[in-house]
Amino acid sequence: MGKLKAPVAVVVLITRDDGVRQVLLQRRQNTGFGDGMWDFACSGHAEEGESLTEACVRECREELGIEARARDFEFFTLIYKRDGNLTYVNPYFHLTKYDGEPAICEPSKCSELRWFDVSALPEDLLPDRRAALKALREGVKLIEYGWK
């Protein structure tokens, strides 16, 4: 067995509380993964030489046009995910404080951006994202997803 070389993708859960706790979700398209399904509004691969929180800052800027500081991303779980022949290491971060108004900045990858009440999430939310929300509620720091 050789050494694993798994990609790392940061995933950012953005929430707000306007009397009702809401999460910002995007509908994926043309990505080859989960197209047509709802996803957390921001995620992407960490680049060579980039810290995890630097990747979060960059992805929020690129995908949503918002500005956030590295210290405002709160780590809440890690999903070690197996999907077919691919293995991913996905650290999840929670963000509540940022500047700007989230918008679709990559329309080729995202067809819709919408706030949802956490108690009324869409049925077609990616399953590992649903697992991450449960981990946040329950304080679970590690999920091994897709393993037998």
C-alpha positions, 0 to 999 in steps of 0.5 A: 500500500502506498502513501495517500495523496488526498486533495484538501478542500476547505468548506465554509458554512456561512450563517446569519441570525435575523430572528431565525438561524439561516444558512447560505446555500448554492446550487451546483452546476457544471462541476462534475460533483453534485451538480443540481444539488444544494451545497454550502455556499463556499468551498474549494481546494487549498492551493500549494503554500496556502494555509487553510484559513487563507484558502477560506478567505480566497474562496469567499472572495472568488465565489461570493465576492465577500471579504472575511479575515482568517481569524473569523473562520471557526473550524468545527469538523473534519470530514475524511471522505471517500467517494469511489476511488477518490479520498478527500480531506475536508476541513469545515469552517463556520463564518458569521462575520464578513464584509459585503453582500454574498453574490454568485461570482462564478455563474458557470459553477453556481446556478442559485444562491439562497438563504435557508432556515436551518430547520427547513433545509432542501431535501437535495442538500449534499449528504456530507454537508448535512452530516457536517451540520449535524456535527456542528450541532453535536460538537463532533470534530471528525467524521469518516464519510464513505468508508465501510 
